[in-house]
Amino acid sequence: MRALLSVSDKTGLPEFARGLIELGFELVSTGGTARVLEEAGLPVTPVAAVTGFPEVLGGRVKTLHPHVHAAVLAREDQLDELARLGLAPIDLVAVNLYPFEQTVAGGAAVDEALEQIDIGGPTLLRAAAKNFRRVWAVADPADYPAVLEALARGDNGELRERLAARAFAHTAAYDAAIAGWFSGRLEGRLPEKKFLVLEKEADLRYGENPHQQAALYRVRGEEGPLLAAGQLQGKPMSFNNYGDAEAAWNLVSAFDEPAAVAMKHQNPCGVGVAGSLAAAFQKAHDADPVSIFGGIVALNRPLDGETASLLAPLFLEVLLAPDYQEEALKLLARKKNLRVLKVPAFARGDYLDLRRLRGGLLAQDADVAPLDEAKLRVVTKSKPTESEWADLRFAWKVVRALRSNAITVARNGQTLGSGMGQTSRIDAARHALDHAGEAARGAVLASDAFFPFDDVVRLAAERGVRAIIQPGGSKRDADSIAAADEAGIAMVFTGLRVFRH
């Protein structure tokens, strides 16, 4: 039996090769792999001795030869033909590929990146995987122990097929990374063909409902703070937990001052900012002490003991923070089912937003455009006070996290009421203002899109709202401005619509 070993990642190589020799394999190898084996004192046949042709072009051509590929591709019923050609079969191929992805992730120049595009490796893996009924295709060093064990007991078939499937997935992902690099350079982030490689992180108990199967996948080549989070305690995360936690962390990451976000069904039910984390959380809680039950809480400061004591009596599904003080962890430990996540980074920066359709995808730049202070325009006779400006900016951050149509009412760094997901803007406003109640007097109101009529302004005036922030751009802006002037309300146009459907 013969094994061809040609690996970029040398992890576990000497041990694997030694195990193969003990099972009766002759080792054939190339370049750096052969040197590692020789240094380990293992007998190895250079691939040039098999091909009768030297490695050329600085190692660019080593295994691309009929003597190698015929030896790999020959089926059991073709071994006689192979023998007539004077060739011996190759029974195992262990190959992993040049580190292209790591190279380009480090910002490599074009010439360096091109040299890390493996040609012979993928060809060998695909050949071995195609012929899995006879040949082992081993692409991952983590599989070495299982391969040796299976070879030792002579139980080959099922594992060989699984390894073949992994080998094809490995080369497909590799080619996708190369194609993505080229298209990104030439066509930007919305190229003619877009490849996503999804790697399963975990099976989930179920999806949105118990009858739906679900799993968590990572997008290869991308990073996200939630997927990098460490879970310190609690039950495994569910499908709905992940969606709510992502929405909560995205919003809390938008604030520079201490902030707390209570999230329910991917809509914030309470948001607060203050000089301390405890005060911020108290505001988020008091904004809607009913809806926070069974929700998600995200904090943008390390959780301290004082804030933990405020959280402890509540039933929450998930808690997210950048870190936790020891005193806080002791208090949380009493709530064994509470999922506590330590998130290493804030959700900032641009990314591509993808939404699934049957048979397709919608792709867009994520809505992370900051509020452009230079484009803020006061369009009314009344001007916002300093405190109203602070609340308008706060409410704007919150309203863009709500499902459209969306309205937020806020005061003193605290949400008082929100209307989201309504089919008319006036209904969203009524919902937000009804929830705020008397607290709306002296508050501010934010809208994610312009007012098509002056009805929202007039309703806000009736409830005592003192300032409004909205994108502007309606044909009836003049009506809304006139209604605001009539009521003595300050109104600011952002020039930026933030729909979130």
Helices and strands as residue ranges (DSSP letters): E 2-7, H 13-22, E 26-29, H 31-39, E 45-46, H 47-51, G 57-59, H 66-73, G 76-78, H 79-84, E 92-96, H 100-105, H 110-115, H 120-130, E 136-138, G 141-143, H 144-153, H 157-187, E 198-204, E 214-219, E 230-233, H 239-252, E 259-264, E 267-273, H 277-287, E 295-299, H 305-311, E 316-321, H 326-332, E 339-342, E 352-357, E 360-365, G 373-375, E 377-378, H 386-399, E 407-411, E 414-419, H 425-436, G 437-440, E 444-447, H 455-462, E 467-470, H 477-487, E 490-493
